[in-house]
Amino acid sequence: MEYFLQQLINGLTLGSIYGLIAIGYTMVYGIIGMINFAHGDIFMIGAFVSLAMFLVLTAVLGFAFLPVVLLIVVIVAMLFTSAWGWTVERIAYRPLRGSFRLAPLITAIGMSIVLQNFVQITQGARVKPLPPQIQGGITLMQGSTEAGTIVVQLSYMQIIIILTTVVLMAIFTLLIARTPLGRAQRACEQDRKMAALLGVNVDRTISLTFVMGAALAAVAGLMFLLLYGVIDFYIGFLAGIKAFTAAVLGGIGSLPGAMLGGLLIGLIEVFWSGYFTVEYKDVAAFSILAIVLIFLPSGLLGKPEVEKV
Amino acid sequence: MASTRTDAPASDGKPAAEMPAQAAQGRLAASLKDAAVAAFLAGVLGFFFIGLRTDIEPGGLEITMRWTAWVVSILIVFGGRLALNLFVFRAQRPATGIVGAGLSGMGEALPGLGKWLMRGLFVFALVLPFFFMAAFPGKDRQFIDLAILILTYVMLGWGLNIVVGLAGLLDLGYVAFYAVGAYSFALLSQYFGFGFWMALPLAGILAAFWGIILGFPVLRLRGDYLAIVTLAFGEIIRVVLLNWYEFTGGPDGISGIPRPTFFGLEFSRGDDGFAAFFGLDYSPIHRFVYLYYIILALALITNVVTIRLRKLPIGRAWEALREDEIACRSLGINTRNTKLTAFSIGAMFGGFAGSFFATRQGFISPESFTFLESAIILAIVVLGGLGSQIGVVIAAIVTIGGIEMLRNLGFLTQIFGPGFDPVQYRMLIFGLAMVFIMVWKPRGLVSTREPSAVLKEKKRIGADMVAQGEGH
């Protein structure tokens, strides 16, 4: 029971990170109908920007008060990663808008290769370990088994991650539902040509969608860095595929669906490694992707796609 | 950067004949401004990556500043963007346009020229090893090895072309079948002592079988979803190969895979070897030449089978499926079987190629079958122009030749100093080239297409008329 509860907490934490990345996939897919294959690498870029900014603040400028440092890091990471997201869209996707469907997928794969290798060249291929910054936590339960005592702990780190995710989700849901930008996005999602005729600046809306997705991915990158303490240039690939799985599981195009899918994928991964084998945890995630797509192609909260002739 | 193409017509639209000097001046000013924006953006993007660097030091992570590199990168972007603006985007006659026109002109002339080009290429491929041995006595082994590598990718490209180019099913996990072929041969030889020629058909059959197994569940999926599921399958196979230590050797791989024999003759120095049997002096080059002809034959078989299949009902069904699945179904074509045959035949050729790869290397491990391989093969097919056989050849030569060329850029260390390692820029340049070629020619280098069914006369289908790869 205690073990189960601990795994549940860990799964929710991991799931929050996947959910934040998944929102980027789901928004882009909803609006232009393409898989932004480089989004996982945008997440990786966010993690690296966070690391560098964190070191600049603590090691070079000598700030010591952690909450302020983290606040500055998160803002800077969101800004700079957004610039990356915007540039990727501008270089690789916008010239191909209206082209046939395979073309942007190929440039997305190319962009993914470019980003990974760019970071590998400029920052080196070795992993970057960061010692844990936020320690301690709340002990929820204590139980004893024959193997010893098991403590169910909710660490401060996990609280911060889950709270931040909830707050960001609320902000973005409001943004989509209430602001003119959100309205433009929903209009483009339904019918891009009609939206353009009615005076919506489609290019700008799509760019802003990429910027928003990248900003959320940057937050996810910072969380990943703080939670695991180790990053390298390759983390984006697996995290990206899992987040995409989450987006599909929740129903692509749906914001709450992405979050729900992220949480489910996080839970499945953690429970799989907790009760079965750690080696095959990626196989579990991939199998779920395949199973969901085959039996539930519109996802849990998605609208079924009607095929028009 | 934001205003590249949108305001280009505004400056170009002025009557250039009346005030050419003013127009040119305006163009220069706009180009300069645009380049400055691009440079600013490069500075922002590069700040945390080029300007700063984190490294592991004994006391934890250290951060170092590299302002020179940062400034240089900004200047390079500024200069590059300015040059692009002046000579491509805003120029009266863009440089890329001229090259592009040449290429498409070549495409128009291809019906007459193409036949001779292909025959020429075929004859050239036949005599290539001897040409290398005669022309580059010292480096022949290296060149033949490169030719073998390129031909392997040509074969993989042709195999994937059946799935993506003809049937229009986007497969991002093609490397899985390559891996199945390679591992089938390696395991058959390890556990049952099979030789290359005995294992080759079995490897192809096994890969085709896997193609059906993986193809069956994804039949209902379309387009991007299909791509992601096939990618997931590719990764699953790799992870299983990596973790099933007792059977596949895990990350250590399998070594000591037997070399192919020539009707039972081994390419060894001994008395019963190939050289001794034919009374030749022993030379290790014989084995390379032999490998070259094996892969050439395998690739040509793939090509001939594909061309013949296109003329059969099944091939026409593939192409119909690619154009419109609903129309296909309403005309009574069994889409399930059509997709499955495309998947399994494509997979079979992947399996043959994998088997050849295993025998060429003598050692395989899951490292060789990553997603990047799938991406390279798919890039070859798409850059070549979907469905075009000759396009695959051109793209494979450009891509693989290009990647290997970048290995040999040793002279650049003399320019940039000894700390400069060109090999690590290989994949970066490859990725950039993939993006830019795609943006420049989204339908690939050879974008026109031969019709498979004709009434009276054969007309080529222009690039703008084909709705290929819609992913239905």
Interface residues (C-beta under 8 A of the other chain):
Chain A: Y29 G33 M34 I35 F48 V49 L51 A52 M53 L55 V56 A59 V60 F80 A83 W84 T87 R90 I91 A92 P95 L96 S99 F100 R101 L102 A103 L105 I106 T107 I109 G110 M111 S112 I113 V114 Q116 N117 F118 V119 Q120 I121 T122 Q123 G124 R126 K128 P129 L130 P131 F237 I241 F244 T245 V248 E279 Y280 D282 V283 F286 S287 L289 A290 L293 I294 P297 E307 V309
Chain B: M1 A2 R5 L41 V44 L45 F47 F48 F49 I50 L52 R53 T54 D55 I56 G60 L61 E62 I63 V164 L170 P217 V218 R220 L221 G223 D224 Y225 A227 I228 V229 L231 A232 F233 E235 I236 V239 V240 N243 I326 F371 L372 A375 L378 A379 V382 L383 L386 Q424 Y425 M427 L428 F430 G431 L432 A433 M434 V435 M438 V439 P442 R443 A467 Q468 G469 E470 G471
